[in-house]
Amino acid sequence: MSLRQFFGLSNGELMRPDAKPCSAMMRQTASIFCFGGALAFWTLSRVHYGPRITFPRAVRWGLCGAVTCSSSTALLVHLFSTECEPQNIATYDKPTSP
């Protein structure tokens, strides 16, 4: 599902064969923003709790930030990226069945 067609931003053409497939774009974006989200939420926990912060609480905030940021950016890539339009997924994303 891609919102580009819904908003009229898609022309329905296939992407170039040397472009990255949708699954690779989502995986790379999620892994990058996983670390950024963990760092950002860890910083927010330090600001929010101040000297009362404990290690388990900081780790919990970091894990929540990692999961939140990685999943939300992967969803945004899937909804708005050209590579994730249905015709490109059908053509270039290979199924991972053995």
GUKOLKOL-38610 format. One record per residue: residue number from 1; x, y, z of N, C-alpha, C in turn. Coordinates in steps of 0.2 Angstrom, whole numbers, plus 5000, padded with zeros to 4 digits. Atoms other than C-alpha are relative to their C-alpha. Layout:
% residues N
(rec NUM; (X; Y; Z); (X; Y; Z); (X; Y; Z))
...
This chain:
% residues 98
(rec 1; (5004; 4994; 5000); (5000; 5000; 5000); (5004; 5006; 5000))
(rec 2; (4996; 4994; 5001); (5007; 5017; 4995); (4995; 5006; 5000))
(rec 3; (5004; 4994; 5000); (4999; 5034; 4999); (5002; 5004; 4994))
(rec 4; (4998; 4996; 5005); (5008; 5041; 4984); (4994; 5000; 4994))
(rec 5; (5005; 5000; 5005); (4994; 5035; 4972); (4994; 5003; 5003))
(rec 6; (5006; 4997; 4997); (4980; 5041; 4984); (5001; 5007; 4999))
(rec 7; (5000; 4992; 5000); (4987; 5059; 4984); (5002; 5002; 4993))
(rec 8; (4998; 4998; 5007); (4991; 5058; 4965); (5007; 5002; 4999))
(rec 9; (4992; 4999; 5001); (5010; 5059; 4967); (5003; 4994; 4995))
(rec 10; (4997; 5006; 5004); (5012; 5042; 4957); (4998; 5001; 4993))
(rec 11; (5002; 5000; 5008); (5013; 5041; 4938); (4999; 4993; 4998))
(rec 12; (5001; 5007; 5002); (5012; 5022; 4939); (5006; 4996; 4996))
(rec 13; (4994; 5003; 5003); (5029; 5019; 4931); (5004; 4996; 5004))
(rec 14; (4995; 5004; 4996); (5042; 5006; 4936); (5006; 5004; 5001))
(rec 15; (4993; 4997; 4998); (5058; 5012; 4945); (5005; 4997; 4996))
(rec 16; (4994; 5003; 5004); (5075; 5009; 4937); (5002; 4994; 5004))
(rec 17; (4998; 5007; 4998); (5082; 4991; 4939); (5005; 5001; 5005))
(rec 18; (4994; 5000; 4995); (5097; 4997; 4949); (4998; 5004; 5007))
(rec 19; (5002; 4997; 4993); (5087; 5006; 4963); (4999; 4995; 5005))
(rec 20; (5001; 5005; 4994); (5085; 4998; 4980); (4993; 4998; 5001))
(rec 21; (5007; 5002; 4999); (5070; 4988; 4983); (4997; 5002; 5006))
(rec 22; (5003; 4997; 4994); (5057; 4993; 4996); (5002; 4996; 5006))
(rec 23; (4999; 5004; 4993); (5061; 4979; 5009); (5007; 5003; 5002))
(rec 24; (4993; 4998; 4998); (5080; 4985; 5009); (4999; 5007; 5002))
(rec 25; (5000; 4994; 4998); (5075; 5003; 5010); (4997; 5001; 5007))
(rec 26; (5003; 5001; 4994); (5063; 4999; 5025); (5005; 4998; 5005))
(rec 27; (4996; 5003; 4995); (5076; 4988; 5034); (5006; 5005; 5002))
(rec 28; (4995; 4996; 4999); (5090; 5001; 5032); (4998; 5006; 5004))
(rec 29; (5003; 4994; 4996); (5079; 5016; 5038); (4999; 4998; 5007))
(rec 30; (5002; 5002; 4993); (5073; 5006; 5053); (5006; 4999; 5004))
(rec 31; (4994; 5001; 4996); (5090; 5001; 5058); (5004; 5007; 5002))
(rec 32; (4997; 4993; 4998); (5097; 5019; 5057); (4996; 5004; 5005))
(rec 33; (5004; 4996; 4995); (5083; 5027; 5066); (4999; 4996; 5007))
(rec 34; (5000; 5004; 4994); (5083; 5013; 5079); (5005; 5003; 5005))
(rec 35; (4994; 4997; 4996); (5100; 5020; 5086); (4998; 5007; 5002))
(rec 36; (5002; 4993; 4999); (5094; 5038; 5084); (4994; 5001; 5005))
(rec 37; (5005; 4999; 4996); (5078; 5035; 5093); (5002; 4998; 5007))
(rec 38; (4998; 5002; 4994); (5086; 5026; 5107); (5004; 5005; 5004))
(rec 39; (4996; 4995; 4997); (5099; 5040; 5110); (4995; 5006; 5002))
(rec 40; (5004; 4995; 4998); (5085; 5053; 5109); (4996; 4999; 5006))
(rec 41; (5005; 5001; 4994); (5073; 5045; 5121); (5005; 4999; 5007))
(rec 42; (4996; 5000; 4994); (5088; 5041; 5133); (5001; 5007; 5002))
(rec 43; (4999; 4993; 4998); (5092; 5060; 5133); (4994; 5003; 5003))
(rec 44; (5006; 4997; 4997); (5074; 5064; 5136); (4998; 4997; 5007))
(rec 45; (5001; 5003; 4993); (5073; 5052; 5151); (5005; 5004; 5005))
(rec 46; (4996; 4996; 4996); (5088; 5061; 5158); (4998; 5007; 5002))
(rec 47; (5003; 4993; 4999); (5080; 5078; 5156); (4994; 4999; 5004))
(rec 48; (5007; 5000; 4997); (5063; 5072; 5162); (5001; 4998; 5008))
(rec 49; (4999; 5002; 4993); (5069; 5063; 5178); (5006; 5003; 5004))
(rec 50; (4995; 4997; 4996); (5085; 5072; 5182); (5004; 4995; 5004))
(rec 51; (4996; 5004; 4996); (5095; 5065; 5196); (4997; 4994; 5003))
(rec 52; (5003; 5005; 4998); (5082; 5053; 5200); (5000; 4994; 4995))
(rec 53; (5000; 5005; 5005); (5085; 5042; 5185); (5004; 4994; 5002))
(rec 54; (4997; 5006; 4999); (5089; 5024; 5187); (5002; 4997; 4994))
(rec 55; (4998; 5004; 5006); (5098; 5012; 5175); (4994; 4997; 4996))
(rec 56; (5005; 5004; 5003); (5083; 5001; 5172); (4995; 5005; 4996))
(rec 57; (5005; 4995; 5003); (5072; 5016; 5169); (5003; 5003; 4993))
(rec 58; (4997; 4997; 5006); (5084; 5024; 5156); (5001; 4995; 4995))
(rec 59; (5000; 5006; 5005); (5086; 5007; 5147); (4993; 4999; 4997))
(rec 60; (5007; 5001; 5002); (5067; 5006; 5146); (4998; 5005; 4995))
(rec 61; (5001; 4995; 5004); (5066; 5023; 5139); (5003; 4999; 4993))
(rec 62; (4997; 5001; 5006); (5079; 5019; 5126); (4997; 4995; 4996))
(rec 63; (5003; 5005; 5004); (5071; 5003; 5121); (4994; 5002; 4997))
(rec 64; (5007; 4997; 5002); (5054; 5012; 5119); (5002; 5005; 4994))
(rec 65; (4998; 4996; 5006); (5063; 5025; 5108); (5002; 4997; 4994))
(rec 66; (4997; 5003; 5006); (5072; 5013; 5097); (4994; 4996; 4997))
(rec 67; (5005; 5003; 5003); (5056; 5003; 5094); (4995; 5005; 4996))
(rec 68; (5005; 4994; 5003); (5045; 5019; 5091); (5003; 5003; 4994))
(rec 69; (4997; 4996; 5005); (5057; 5028; 5080); (5001; 4995; 4994))
(rec 70; (4998; 5004; 5006); (5062; 5013; 5069); (4993; 4997; 4997))
(rec 71; (5006; 5002; 5004); (5044; 5007; 5066); (4996; 5005; 4997))
(rec 72; (5003; 4994; 5003); (5037; 5024; 5063); (5003; 5002; 4993))
(rec 73; (4997; 4998; 5006); (5050; 5028; 5050); (5000; 4995; 4995))
(rec 74; (5001; 5005; 5005); (5049; 5011; 5042); (4993; 5001; 4997))
(rec 75; (5007; 4999; 5003); (5030; 5014; 5040); (5000; 5006; 4995))
(rec 76; (5000; 4995; 5004); (5033; 5031; 5033); (5003; 4999; 4993))
(rec 77; (4997; 5002; 5006); (5045; 5024; 5020); (4996; 4996; 4996))
(rec 78; (5004; 5004; 5004); (5033; 5011; 5015); (4994; 5004; 4997))
(rec 79; (5005; 4996; 5003); (5019; 5024; 5013); (5001; 5005; 4995))
(rec 80; (4998; 4994; 5004); (5028; 5038; 5004); (5005; 4999; 4995))
(rec 81; (4994; 5001; 5004); (5043; 5030; 4995); (4998; 4998; 4993))
(rec 82; (5001; 5002; 5007); (5043; 5028; 4976); (5001; 4992; 4999))
(rec 83; (4998; 5007; 5001); (5051; 5011; 4978); (4994; 4995; 5003))
(rec 84; (5005; 5004; 4996); (5036; 5005; 4989); (4993; 5000; 4996))
(rec 85; (5007; 5000; 5003); (5022; 5007; 4976); (4999; 4993; 4998))
(rec 86; (5002; 5007; 5001); (5013; 4991; 4972); (5004; 4997; 4994))
(rec 87; (4997; 5003; 5006); (5020; 4989; 4954); (5008; 4999; 5001))
(rec 88; (4993; 5001; 4999); (5038; 4991; 4960); (5001; 4994; 5005))
(rec 89; (4999; 5005; 4995); (5036; 4979; 4975); (4999; 4993; 4996))
(rec 90; (5002; 5006; 5004); (5028; 4966; 4963); (5006; 4998; 4995))
(rec 91; (4994; 5001; 5005); (5043; 4968; 4951); (5006; 4998; 5003))
(rec 92; (4993; 5000; 4998); (5058; 4970; 4961); (5001; 4997; 5007))
(rec 93; (4999; 5003; 4993); (5055; 4963; 4979); (4999; 4993; 4999))
(rec 94; (5000; 5007; 5000); (5059; 4945; 4979); (4997; 4996; 5006))
(rec 95; (5002; 5004; 4994); (5050; 4933; 4990); (5005; 4996; 5003))
(rec 96; (4995; 5004; 4996); (5060; 4925; 5004); (4999; 4993; 5002))
(rec 97; (5002; 5007; 4999); (5053; 4908; 5003); (5006; 4995; 4998))
(rec 98; (4994; 5004; 5002); (5066; 4894; 5003); (4998; 4995; 4994))
